[in-house]
Amino acid sequence: MTTDLPTGNSAPSFLIQENGDRIAYHYSAGSTPGVVFLHGLMSDMDGGKALALEEFCKKRGNSFLRFDCQGHGKSDGDFKDGTIERWSNDTVEVLDKLTEGPQILVGSSMGGWNMLLSALKRPERIAGLVGIAAAPDFTEDLMMDDLTPAQHHTIQEQGYVEIPSDYGDEPYVISKKLLDNGRENLVLRKPIALNVPVRLLHGKKDVDVPWQTALRIEQMITSDDVETTFIKNGDHRLSEDHDLDRLCRTLDALLRQVES
């Protein structure tokens, strides 16, 4: 069930979930394949990459959906209660209820993990994937080693720890629930059975997610059509104007391929 709120940055629409929680979204109608943007950890659907892709898809005539996962942006819920499985389930629900036909998922950072998990749950709906500094398995491969012994102790004692963020005033709230659930949803330990075209963009100066992660995704995904682009001076965000231009060019080429 959805409300009939107008679309646009100032007034999102809402998908009402069975538990009563609201998932905020913006949808632009158009042709298929459509494009769905999946934001990063403690980010939201109003970031530069999402808005640039929305404008691009509107001009090109393809449908476009961006939304906030539970506990992010304008959606209901507490971030501290979120897990990668919950956010993937949010993605599958918006795919099922807000889109029709084949879709290309574009996942940024944590959204890249979400992208892979969600595509595995709905492979028949996925026409292609675009990962931007994709970070599958980050809770296990990155966070566990980055946390200090004291922080690990705090997580065990109170269930979470707050870590300063380089990208905003709000700290990252890393919960035991997030770490435990991440371990249950790792995707890079075995072949990723997806046979769609995949495009991966990763900055060589990404200090948050090593560029080698893109090579690991390329290795583990079963598709033969995987292209990885490294940006020599690219950071984790890849949100500068030239980065956004590259992203739109990459998506345009992929759309042309799957449309042909």
Backbone as JSON, one array per atom type, in Angstrom:
{
  "sequence": "MTTDLPTGNSAPSFLIQENGDRIAYHYSAGSTPGVVFLHGLMSDMDGGKALALEEFCKKRGNSFLRFDCQGHGKSDGDFKDGTIERWSNDTVEVLDKLTEGPQILVGSSMGGWNMLLSALKRPERIAGLVGIAAAPDFTEDLMMDDLTPAQHHTIQEQGYVEIPSDYGDEPYVISKKLLDNGRENLVLRKPIALNVPVRLLHGKKDVDVPWQTALRIEQMITSDDVETTFIKNGDHRLSEDHDLDRLCRTLDALLRQVES",
  "N": [[0.84, -1.18, 0.0], [0.52, 2.25, -0.76], [1.02, 5.75, -0.15], [-0.42, 8.75, -1.62], [1.32, 10.85, -1.98], [2.95, 13.67, -3.49], [5.73, 13.34, -5.78], [9.25, 14.25, -5.58], [11.97, 16.17, -4.23], [11.24, 17.52, -1.87], [9.02, 16.29, -0.87], [8.64, 13.18, -0.26], [7.23, 10.04, -1.37], [5.57, 7.29, 0.31], [6.05, 3.93, 1.1], [4.09, 1.68, 2.76], [4.88, -0.7, 5.07], [4.2, -4.1, 6.17], [4.47, -4.18, 8.94], [3.84, -1.65, 9.62], [5.8, 0.28, 9.39], [7.23, 2.97, 7.5], [8.62, 3.34, 4.31], [10.47, 5.66, 2.73], [10.4, 7.14, -0.51], [11.29, 8.13, -3.9], [9.92, 8.1, -7.06], [10.3, 7.94, -10.52], [8.5, 7.71, -13.4], [8.92, 5.71, -16.38], [10.52, 4.07, -19.17], [11.44, 0.57, -19.4], [14.57, -1.22, -19.33], [14.32, -0.34, -15.88], [15.87, 1.74, -13.35], [17.29, 1.33, -10.17], [18.38, 2.88, -7.28], [20.66, 2.23, -4.66], [21.52, 3.26, -1.56], [24.37, 4.1, 0.6], [25.83, 3.11, 3.81], [24.43, 4.74, 6.53], [23.81, 6.8, 4.85], [21.68, 8.33, 2.38], [18.81, 8.66, 0.16], [19.06, 11.09, -1.05], [21.53, 11.9, -1.9], [24.36, 13.04, -3.94], [25.0, 11.22, -6.05], [22.66, 9.7, -6.37], [20.81, 11.69, -7.12], [21.97, 12.67, -9.45], [21.8, 10.43, -11.12], [19.05, 10.15, -11.2], [18.27, 12.48, -12.62], [19.57, 11.94, -15.03], [18.25, 9.57, -15.86], [15.63, 10.5, -16.16], [15.93, 12.26, -18.33], [16.74, 10.45, -20.22], [14.6, 8.76, -20.38], [14.09, 6.47, -18.92], [12.63, 4.55, -16.25], [13.03, 5.39, -12.77], [14.05, 4.75, -9.47], [14.59, 5.75, -6.2], [15.29, 5.29, -2.76], [14.96, 5.29, 0.84], [16.47, 3.09, 3.02], [15.31, 1.24, 5.93], [15.64, 3.08, 8.95], [17.23, 5.03, 7.84], [17.63, 8.27, 6.36], [14.54, 9.6, 5.44], [12.93, 7.5, 6.07], [11.12, 5.31, 8.34], [12.13, 4.0, 11.57], [14.94, 2.99, 13.66], [18.31, 3.51, 13.16], [20.14, 1.99, 14.6], [18.89, -0.42, 14.97], [19.01, -1.67, 12.59], [19.91, -4.05, 9.99], [21.94, -5.74, 7.52], [20.42, -7.67, 6.28], [17.8, -6.82, 6.78], [17.8, -4.41, 5.37], [18.21, -5.35, 2.79], [15.85, -6.81, 2.5], [14.05, -4.67, 2.53], [14.73, -3.58, 0.06], [14.0, -5.62, -1.74], [11.27, -5.57, -1.29], [10.52, -3.0, -2.25], [11.23, -3.36, -4.89], [9.39, -5.34, -5.64], [6.91, -4.1, -5.22], [6.95, -1.47, -6.19], [8.09, -1.3, -8.68], [8.17, -2.42, -12.12], [8.89, -4.99, -14.48], [12.21, -5.55, -15.97], [15.1, -4.53, -14.06], [17.89, -2.4, -13.37], [20.19, -2.5, -10.84], [21.82, -0.12, -8.88], [24.38, 0.15, -6.73], [25.82, 1.79, -3.98], [28.69, 1.69, -2.06], [27.89, 0.34, 1.01], [25.47, -0.16, -0.19], [26.26, -1.65, -2.35], [26.65, -4.22, -1.35], [24.05, -4.72, -0.49], [22.9, -4.63, -3.02], [23.92, -7.0, -4.27], [22.94, -9.04, -2.56], [20.16, -8.61, -2.81], [19.75, -8.94, -5.55], [20.31, -11.65, -5.76], [18.08, -12.65, -4.51], [16.02, -11.94, -6.2], [16.59, -12.77, -8.97], [15.37, -12.99, -11.46], [14.36, -10.52, -11.99], [16.39, -8.8, -12.49], [18.34, -6.88, -14.62], [20.89, -5.93, -14.82], [23.87, -4.83, -13.05], [25.39, -2.2, -11.21], [28.12, -1.3, -9.43], [29.34, 1.0, -7.06], [32.18, 1.74, -5.54], [31.67, -0.63, -4.17], [30.81, -2.53, -1.27], [30.62, -5.29, -0.24], [30.28, -7.61, 2.48], [31.47, -5.98, 4.39], [31.18, -5.68, 7.16], [32.37, -7.9, 8.3], [34.89, -8.15, 7.01], [36.1, -5.66, 7.14], [35.19, -4.0, 9.35], [35.49, -5.6, 11.68], [38.24, -5.88, 12.11], [38.97, -3.22, 12.29], [37.8, -2.25, 14.6], [38.66, -1.5, 17.95], [39.99, -3.41, 20.76], [38.72, -2.39, 23.05], [36.41, -1.25, 21.96], [35.18, -3.53, 20.89], [34.6, -4.78, 23.3], [32.77, -2.95, 24.4], [30.66, -3.26, 22.59], [29.87, -5.88, 23.16], [29.03, -5.53, 25.78], [27.04, -3.42, 25.87], [25.71, -3.69, 23.54], [26.15, -2.12, 21.31], [28.33, 0.29, 19.67], [29.52, 3.61, 19.34], [31.03, 5.3, 16.67], [33.1, 7.84, 15.43], [32.27, 9.62, 12.44], [33.65, 10.25, 9.23], [32.18, 11.57, 7.41], [30.11, 13.15, 8.27], [28.27, 14.77, 11.0], [26.96, 12.99, 12.64], [27.65, 10.04, 14.48], [28.79, 6.76, 13.42], [26.78, 4.09, 14.33], [27.53, 1.14, 15.48], [26.24, -1.93, 15.79], [25.91, -4.96, 17.72], [24.02, -6.6, 16.65], [24.08, -5.83, 13.94], [26.68, -6.67, 13.19], [26.58, -9.44, 13.74], [24.49, -10.26, 12.06], [25.55, -9.52, 9.62], [27.59, -11.41, 9.39], [26.08, -13.63, 8.88], [25.23, -13.19, 6.34], [27.2, -13.09, 4.38], [28.73, -12.71, 1.19], [30.97, -13.11, -0.37], [32.29, -15.45, 0.04], [31.77, -17.62, -1.48], [30.88, -18.68, -4.85], [29.01, -16.15, -6.54], [25.96, -16.42, -7.72], [25.03, -14.99, -10.23], [24.11, -14.01, -13.41], [24.25, -11.69, -15.07], [25.08, -8.62, -16.81], [27.7, -6.8, -15.25], [28.98, -3.87, -13.79], [31.66, -2.32, -12.29], [32.82, 0.31, -10.35], [35.59, 1.84, -8.87], [37.55, 3.72, -6.64], [41.08, 4.23, -6.55], [42.16, 5.54, -4.42], [40.51, 5.11, -2.31], [39.9, 5.14, 1.01], [38.28, 3.81, 2.7], [37.04, 1.47, 1.69], [38.89, -1.05, 0.4], [40.38, -1.08, -2.88], [40.82, -3.56, -3.85], [38.63, -5.03, -3.19], [36.81, -4.8, -5.28], [38.0, -6.4, -7.2], [37.71, -8.85, -5.97], [34.92, -9.18, -5.99], [34.55, -9.3, -8.76], [35.88, -11.69, -9.25], [34.34, -13.58, -7.86], [31.71, -13.46, -8.78], [29.49, -15.11, -11.0], [28.9, -14.34, -13.58], [30.06, -13.83, -16.91], [30.3, -11.4, -18.0], [31.68, -8.98, -16.77], [32.89, -5.87, -15.91], [35.49, -3.96, -14.62], [36.31, -0.82, -13.43], [38.92, 1.19, -12.48], [39.63, 4.15, -10.72], [42.17, 6.31, -10.73], [42.75, 8.53, -9.0], [40.52, 8.47, -7.46], [38.25, 8.77, -4.7], [36.42, 7.39, -1.88], [33.77, 8.25, -2.08], [33.29, 9.09, -4.75], [31.96, 11.29, -5.97], [32.45, 13.67, -7.24], [32.06, 16.04, -9.97], [33.18, 14.97, -12.36], [33.26, 12.33, -11.66], [30.54, 11.71, -11.44], [29.75, 12.12, -14.05], [31.13, 10.03, -15.28], [29.87, 7.86, -14.07], [27.25, 8.14, -15.09], [27.76, 7.77, -17.8], [28.64, 5.14, -17.75], [26.32, 3.81, -16.88], [24.63, 4.49, -19.02], [25.81, 3.14, -21.19], [25.48, 0.51, -20.31], [22.69, 0.31, -20.2], [22.11, 0.65, -22.94], [23.22, -1.7, -23.9], [21.66, -3.76, -22.66], [19.2, -3.14, -23.63], [19.32, -3.71, -26.28]],
  "CA": [[0.0, 0.0, 0.0], [1.31, 3.47, -0.83], [0.29, 7.01, -0.08], [-0.44, 9.46, -2.88], [2.06, 12.09, -1.85], [3.66, 14.01, -4.72], [7.15, 13.05, -5.8], [10.09, 15.43, -5.52], [12.86, 16.15, -3.08], [10.64, 18.08, -0.66], [7.89, 15.48, -0.39], [8.71, 11.81, -0.74], [6.11, 9.12, -1.18], [5.89, 6.29, 1.33], [5.56, 2.56, 1.03], [3.75, 1.24, 4.1], [5.18, -2.11, 5.23], [3.21, -4.84, 6.96], [4.61, -3.84, 10.36], [3.45, -0.25, 9.78], [6.9, 1.19, 9.08], [7.16, 3.64, 6.2], [9.83, 3.47, 3.52], [10.37, 6.86, 1.9], [10.97, 6.93, -1.84], [10.93, 8.95, -5.05], [9.85, 7.26, -8.26], [10.06, 8.62, -11.79], [8.02, 6.74, -14.38], [9.63, 5.68, -17.64], [10.61, 2.78, -19.83], [12.32, -0.43, -18.81], [14.87, -1.47, -17.93], [14.36, 0.75, -14.95], [17.08, 1.84, -12.53], [17.02, 1.48, -8.73], [19.6, 3.28, -6.57], [20.77, 1.73, -3.29], [22.47, 4.15, -0.88], [25.34, 3.52, 1.5], [25.6, 3.07, 5.24], [24.15, 6.04, 7.12], [23.59, 7.78, 3.8], [20.25, 8.35, 2.06], [18.47, 8.72, -1.26], [19.19, 12.46, -1.54], [22.93, 12.2, -2.2], [24.67, 13.51, -5.28], [24.95, 10.16, -7.06], [21.26, 9.36, -6.61], [20.15, 12.77, -7.84], [22.52, 12.74, -10.8], [21.22, 9.32, -11.87], [17.64, 10.45, -11.42], [18.19, 13.44, -13.72], [19.98, 11.24, -16.24], [17.19, 8.64, -16.29], [14.49, 11.29, -16.63], [16.25, 12.75, -19.68], [16.84, 9.3, -21.12], [13.28, 8.15, -20.49], [13.98, 5.22, -18.14], [12.1, 4.71, -14.9], [14.09, 5.5, -11.76], [13.58, 4.68, -8.1], [15.53, 5.88, -5.09], [14.53, 5.14, -1.51], [15.74, 5.19, 2.08], [16.28, 1.87, 3.81], [14.88, 1.42, 7.32], [16.6, 3.74, 9.8], [18.01, 5.99, 7.06], [16.9, 9.35, 5.7], [13.17, 9.92, 5.85], [12.2, 6.28, 6.4], [10.95, 5.02, 9.76], [13.04, 3.04, 12.2], [16.17, 3.42, 14.29], [19.47, 2.93, 12.47], [20.79, 1.02, 15.48], [18.18, -1.69, 14.87], [19.1, -2.16, 11.22], [20.85, -5.08, 9.58], [22.03, -5.86, 6.07], [19.29, -8.48, 5.82], [16.61, -5.97, 6.8], [17.88, -3.45, 4.27], [17.97, -6.09, 1.56], [14.41, -7.09, 2.44], [13.42, -3.41, 2.09], [14.98, -3.45, -1.37], [13.15, -6.59, -2.43], [9.88, -5.12, -1.2], [10.27, -1.9, -3.18], [11.28, -3.95, -6.22], [8.15, -6.07, -5.89], [5.71, -3.28, -5.1], [7.05, -0.15, -6.8], [8.66, -1.36, -10.02], [7.72, -3.48, -13.01], [9.84, -5.33, -15.53], [13.62, -5.68, -15.6], [15.69, -3.38, -13.38], [19.32, -2.33, -13.1], [20.46, -2.02, -9.49], [23.06, 0.65, -8.71], [24.64, 0.12, -5.3], [26.96, 2.57, -3.53], [29.29, 1.26, -0.8], [27.03, -0.7, 1.59], [24.47, -0.47, -1.2], [26.78, -2.7, -3.22], [26.32, -5.49, -0.68], [22.6, -4.8, -0.63], [22.65, -4.93, -4.44], [24.19, -8.41, -4.55], [21.98, -9.86, -1.81], [18.81, -8.43, -3.37], [19.74, -9.57, -6.87], [20.24, -13.09, -5.55], [16.72, -12.97, -4.1], [15.11, -11.69, -7.33], [17.42, -12.77, -10.18], [14.56, -12.86, -12.67], [14.0, -9.1, -12.17], [17.59, -7.98, -12.59], [18.91, -6.8, -15.96], [22.3, -5.58, -14.71], [24.31, -4.29, -11.78], [26.47, -1.22, -11.2], [28.62, -1.09, -8.08], [30.18, 2.18, -6.86], [32.9, 1.44, -4.3], [30.83, -1.64, -3.53], [31.44, -2.99, -0.02], [30.04, -6.51, 0.35], [30.96, -8.26, 3.61], [32.31, -5.01, 5.1], [31.13, -5.85, 8.61], [33.32, -8.95, 8.68], [36.22, -7.99, 6.44], [36.65, -4.34, 7.45], [34.87, -3.49, 10.69], [35.96, -6.43, 12.78], [39.64, -5.57, 12.35], [39.12, -1.8, 12.6], [37.36, -2.0, 15.97], [39.66, -1.76, 18.98], [39.51, -4.31, 21.8], [37.77, -1.68, 23.92], [35.15, -1.12, 21.23], [34.57, -4.86, 20.88], [34.07, -5.0, 24.66], [31.57, -2.12, 24.53], [29.59, -3.9, 21.8], [29.38, -7.04, 23.91], [28.4, -5.1, 27.03], [25.83, -2.61, 25.7], [25.04, -4.05, 22.29], [26.55, -1.24, 20.2], [29.36, 1.28, 19.95], [29.47, 4.76, 18.44], [32.32, 5.59, 16.06], [33.03, 9.09, 14.66], [32.18, 9.49, 10.99], [34.37, 11.24, 8.43], [31.28, 12.13, 6.4], [29.01, 13.91, 8.87], [28.34, 14.99, 12.44], [26.41, 11.85, 13.35], [28.58, 8.91, 14.5], [28.31, 5.45, 13.04], [26.37, 3.26, 15.46], [27.79, -0.23, 15.07], [25.58, -2.78, 16.77], [26.18, -6.39, 17.69], [23.04, -7.16, 15.71], [24.58, -5.6, 12.59], [27.84, -7.51, 12.96], [26.15, -10.84, 13.72], [23.7, -10.49, 10.86], [26.47, -9.45, 8.5], [28.28, -12.7, 9.29], [25.13, -14.6, 8.34], [24.86, -12.83, 4.97], [28.4, -12.87, 3.59], [28.53, -13.15, -0.2], [32.23, -13.29, -1.09], [32.93, -16.7, 0.43], [31.43, -18.65, -2.46], [30.45, -18.04, -6.09], [27.78, -15.36, -6.52], [25.3, -16.98, -8.9], [24.32, -13.98, -11.01], [24.61, -14.05, -14.78], [23.87, -10.46, -15.74], [26.24, -7.73, -16.93], [28.06, -6.11, -14.01], [29.97, -2.82, -13.96], [32.18, -1.94, -10.98], [33.65, 1.52, -10.32], [36.23, 1.91, -7.56], [38.67, 4.64, -6.57], [42.32, 3.68, -6.02], [42.46, 6.24, -3.17], [39.43, 4.84, -1.37], [40.48, 4.77, 2.3], [37.26, 3.09, 3.47], [36.87, 0.13, 1.11], [40.03, -1.29, -0.49], [40.01, -1.3, -4.28], [40.89, -5.0, -4.11], [37.29, -5.6, -3.03], [36.19, -4.9, -6.61], [38.56, -7.6, -7.85], [37.11, -10.02, -5.33], [33.57, -9.3, -6.56], [34.73, -9.76, -10.14], [36.3, -13.08, -9.21], [33.34, -14.48, -7.28], [30.43, -13.44, -9.49], [29.57, -16.11, -12.05], [28.73, -13.73, -14.89], [31.25, -13.61, -17.73], [30.29, -10.01, -18.45], [31.99, -8.11, -15.63], [33.92, -4.88, -16.22], [35.9, -3.2, -13.45], [37.0, 0.43, -13.75], [39.6, 1.82, -11.36], [39.86, 5.58, -10.9], [43.47, 6.47, -10.08], [42.68, 9.49, -7.9], [39.17, 8.43, -6.92], [38.06, 8.48, -3.29], [35.32, 6.46, -1.62], [32.46, 8.78, -2.48], [33.17, 9.21, -6.21], [30.82, 12.2, -6.15], [32.82, 14.88, -7.98], [31.35, 16.14, -11.25], [33.71, 14.03, -13.35], [32.85, 10.99, -11.23], [29.13, 11.55, -11.79], [29.7, 11.97, -15.52], [31.57, 8.66, -15.58], [28.8, 6.97, -13.63], [26.14, 8.21, -16.05], [28.21, 7.13, -19.04], [28.66, 3.69, -17.51], [24.94, 3.35, -16.88], [24.08, 4.62, -20.37], [26.33, 2.03, -22.01], [24.85, -0.72, -19.86], [21.3, 0.35, -20.67], [22.11, 0.39, -24.38], [23.51, -3.12, -24.1], [20.55, -4.65, -22.27], [18.04, -2.78, -24.45], [19.5, -4.16, -27.68]],
  "C": [[0.87, 1.23, 0.0], [0.41, 4.67, -0.63], [0.37, 7.69, -1.43], [0.25, 10.8, -2.76], [2.77, 12.39, -3.16], [5.12, 13.64, -4.63], [7.92, 14.35, -5.8], [10.89, 15.44, -4.23], [12.19, 16.6, -1.8], [9.55, 17.18, -0.09], [7.98, 14.08, -0.95], [7.38, 11.1, -0.63], [6.55, 8.07, -0.18], [5.24, 4.96, 0.98], [5.32, 2.1, 2.46], [3.97, -0.26, 4.19], [4.17, -2.78, 6.15], [3.29, -4.51, 8.44], [4.27, -2.39, 10.64], [4.55, 0.75, 9.51], [6.75, 1.75, 7.68], [8.55, 3.7, 5.58], [9.64, 4.64, 2.56], [11.03, 6.62, 0.54], [10.55, 8.03, -2.8], [10.97, 8.05, -6.28], [9.54, 8.14, -9.46], [9.67, 7.57, -12.83], [8.84, 6.83, -15.67], [9.68, 4.27, -18.18], [11.48, 1.83, -19.02], [13.42, -0.78, -19.81], [14.86, -0.2, -17.09], [15.65, 0.7, -14.15], [16.67, 2.08, -11.09], [18.34, 1.78, -8.04], [19.55, 2.83, -5.13], [21.89, 2.49, -2.59], [23.39, 3.38, 0.06], [24.94, 3.58, 2.96], [25.51, 4.47, 5.8], [24.12, 7.16, 6.07], [22.09, 7.8, 3.52], [20.06, 8.54, 0.57], [18.65, 10.1, -1.86], [20.63, 12.86, -1.84], [23.16, 12.53, -3.66], [24.57, 12.44, -6.35], [23.5, 9.8, -7.4], [20.57, 10.43, -7.44], [20.67, 12.91, -9.26], [21.93, 11.62, -11.67], [19.74, 9.55, -12.16], [17.46, 11.41, -12.59], [18.54, 12.77, -15.04], [18.86, 10.34, -16.76], [15.96, 9.38, -16.78], [14.73, 11.76, -18.06], [16.28, 11.6, -20.68], [15.51, 8.59, -21.34], [13.1, 6.85, -19.75], [13.38, 5.51, -16.77], [13.25, 4.71, -13.9], [13.46, 5.51, -10.37], [14.75, 4.87, -7.15], [14.72, 5.85, -3.8], [15.49, 5.08, -0.34], [15.43, 3.88, 2.77], [15.86, 2.22, 5.23], [16.0, 2.07, 8.13], [17.5, 4.74, 9.1], [17.08, 7.09, 6.54], [15.54, 9.6, 6.29], [12.33, 8.68, 6.15], [12.11, 6.09, 7.91], [12.04, 4.08, 10.26], [14.29, 3.69, 12.76], [17.34, 2.74, 13.6], [20.11, 1.81, 13.3], [20.16, -0.36, 15.39], [18.33, -2.34, 13.5], [20.13, -3.25, 11.02], [20.89, -5.13, 8.06], [20.87, -6.68, 5.52], [18.01, -7.65, 5.78], [16.64, -5.0, 5.63], [17.72, -4.13, 2.91], [16.5, -6.44, 1.41], [13.62, -5.84, 2.05], [13.55, -3.27, 0.58], [14.1, -4.39, -2.18], [11.69, -6.14, -2.41], [9.6, -3.96, -2.15], [10.36, -2.39, -4.62], [9.94, -4.58, -6.58], [6.95, -5.13, -6.01], [5.75, -1.96, -5.85], [7.61, -0.16, -8.21], [8.04, -2.51, -10.81], [8.8, -3.74, -14.05], [11.27, -5.38, -15.03], [14.17, -4.38, -15.01], [17.2, -3.53, -13.31], [19.5, -1.77, -11.7], [21.81, -1.31, -9.48], [23.31, 0.77, -7.22], [25.92, 0.85, -4.93], [27.43, 2.09, -2.16], [28.47, 0.13, -0.17], [25.94, -1.1, 0.62], [24.93, -1.51, -2.2], [26.57, -4.08, -2.65], [24.84, -5.75, -0.79], [22.23, -5.22, -2.05], [22.82, -6.42, -4.73], [23.2, -9.32, -3.84], [20.59, -9.81, -2.44], [18.7, -9.06, -4.75], [19.66, -11.09, -6.77], [18.83, -13.53, -5.16], [15.72, -12.81, -5.24], [15.88, -11.71, -8.65], [16.63, -12.56, -11.46], [14.18, -11.41, -12.96], [15.2, -8.24, -12.52], [18.18, -8.06, -13.99], [20.4, -6.49, -15.93], [22.59, -4.96, -13.36], [25.43, -3.28, -12.0], [26.87, -0.98, -9.75], [29.54, 0.12, -8.04], [30.87, 2.02, -5.51], [32.14, 0.4, -3.48], [31.55, -2.29, -2.36], [30.76, -4.23, 0.55], [30.93, -7.05, 1.47], [31.78, -7.29, 4.45], [32.28, -5.19, 6.61], [32.17, -6.85, 9.09], [34.75, -8.61, 8.24], [36.88, -6.67, 6.81], [36.43, -3.93, 8.9], [35.5, -4.3, 11.81], [37.42, -6.13, 13.12], [39.85, -4.11, 12.76], [38.72, -1.48, 14.04], [38.47, -2.35, 16.96], [39.12, -2.79, 19.98], [38.5, -3.65, 22.73], [36.41, -1.54, 23.25], [34.43, -2.46, 21.13], [33.93, -5.16, 22.24], [32.78, -4.21, 24.86], [30.39, -2.74, 23.78], [29.01, -5.09, 22.57], [28.61, -6.63, 25.16], [27.08, -4.38, 26.81], [25.12, -2.86, 24.38], [25.4, -3.19, 21.1], [27.69, -0.35, 20.65], [29.22, 2.4, 18.93], [30.89, 5.1, 17.98], [32.19, 6.88, 15.26], [33.04, 8.82, 13.16], [32.97, 10.59, 10.31], [33.45, 11.99, 7.48], [30.11, 12.93, 6.98], [29.18, 14.02, 10.37], [27.85, 13.78, 13.23], [27.4, 10.69, 13.34], [27.95, 7.67, 13.88], [27.95, 4.69, 14.32], [26.49, 1.81, 15.01], [27.26, -1.17, 16.15], [26.04, -4.23, 16.64], [25.25, -7.08, 16.71], [23.53, -7.01, 14.26], [25.74, -6.53, 12.26], [27.45, -8.98, 12.86], [25.39, -11.16, 12.45], [24.56, -10.41, 9.6], [27.17, -10.77, 8.29], [27.37, -13.76, 8.68], [24.8, -14.35, 6.87], [26.07, -12.48, 4.1], [28.21, -13.43, 2.17], [29.82, -13.46, -0.94], [32.95, -14.58, -0.74], [32.64, -17.84, -0.53], [30.98, -17.95, -3.73], [29.1, -17.33, -5.94], [27.04, -15.67, -7.82], [24.4, -15.93, -9.57], [24.95, -13.91, -12.39], [24.05, -12.9, -15.6], [25.11, -9.6, -15.91], [26.45, -6.91, -15.66], [29.14, -5.08, -14.32], [30.37, -2.32, -12.57], [33.09, -0.72, -11.13], [34.26, 1.64, -8.94], [37.45, 2.83, -7.62], [39.9, 3.99, -5.96], [42.73, 4.37, -4.72], [41.32, 6.14, -2.17], [40.04, 4.35, -0.06], [39.5, 3.97, 3.16], [37.07, 1.66, 3.0], [38.01, -0.11, 0.13], [39.59, -1.59, -1.92], [40.07, -2.79, -4.64], [39.54, -5.68, -3.93], [36.6, -5.76, -4.38], [36.71, -6.12, -7.35], [37.97, -8.87, -7.26], [35.69, -10.25, -5.84], [33.65, -9.87, -7.97], [35.06, -11.25, -10.18], [35.16, -14.01, -8.82], [32.03, -14.51, -8.04], [30.53, -14.34, -10.72], [29.41, -15.54, -13.46], [30.06, -13.59, -15.6], [31.38, -12.15, -18.15], [30.44, -9.08, -17.25], [33.12, -7.18, -16.03], [34.2, -4.06, -14.97], [36.72, -2.0, -13.89], [37.6, 1.01, -12.48], [39.88, 3.28, -11.68], [41.09, 5.94, -10.07], [43.4, 7.39, -8.87], [41.31, 9.51, -7.23], [39.14, 8.09, -5.44], [36.88, 7.54, -3.1], [33.99, 6.97, -2.18], [32.25, 8.77, -3.99], [31.98, 10.1, -6.57], [31.2, 13.52, -6.81], [32.12, 14.87, -9.34], [31.85, 15.14, -12.27], [33.39, 12.59, -12.97], [31.4, 10.71, -11.62], [28.96, 11.39, -13.29], [30.09, 10.55, -15.91], [30.49, 7.65, -15.21], [27.65, 6.96, -14.63], [26.53, 7.59, -17.38], [28.21, 5.61, -18.91], [27.25, 3.12, -17.55], [24.33, 3.42, -18.27], [24.54, 3.47, -21.25], [25.69, 0.71, -21.62], [23.4, -0.79, -20.31], [21.22, 0.05, -22.17], [22.36, -1.09, -24.67], [22.3, -4.0, -23.79], [19.27, -4.32, -23.05], [18.12, -3.38, -25.85], [19.04, -5.61, -27.87]]
}
